[in-house]
Amino acid sequence: MKLIEEVTIWDNGVNKKATILNAYVINLILNQSATFYYALNSANEDGSIGETLTQGNLSMTGQDYQDWLIDNDAWDWVAEQLNLTITGDYVPPVSINTSTTTMAPEPTTTTTEAPI
C-alpha cells in the first residue's frame, strides 16, 4: 500500500479525504496483460486504514505491460491512471500493549515424613 497526496471523494453526500492507495493484481495473463484491483481509503486518527471511499479495476496492456519490470512500475502506473501522487509507503501503526499481567505465585506444598 502507498500513501498518496490527499484527494477529496464525494461519498453519500459528504466530502471525505483519501490518503491511502491499495492495489494488487487480480488477473494476470503472462506476456499480455494484468488487471489490478485498486481502492482509495481514508486514514483513521491512529494512522490505520479507514473506510474504502472508492474502488475499481484497471487493465494494463501493450507497452505499459511490457515496461512493467518491478513493483514500483506497477504502483506508478496505477497512480498515473488515477491521477494520484504517491508520497511514500504505507506503514501500519504498531499497537503497544501497555498493560501488565501479574501472575500469582504457584502454591508450594511441603511434605513431612513421619517417623518410623
PEJO-V640658 format. One record per run of one state. SS is the DSSP state (H for helix, E for strand, - for the rest). FROM is the first residue (numbers start at 1). LEN is the number of residues. If there is no record, write none. Layout:
# PEJO-V640658
SS|FROM|LEN, SS|FROM|LEN
This chain:
# PEJO-V640658
-|1|1, E|2|10, -|12|2, E|14|16, -|30|3, E|33|11, -|44|5, E|49|13, H|62|6, -|68|3, H|71|11, -|82|4, E|86|4, -|90|27
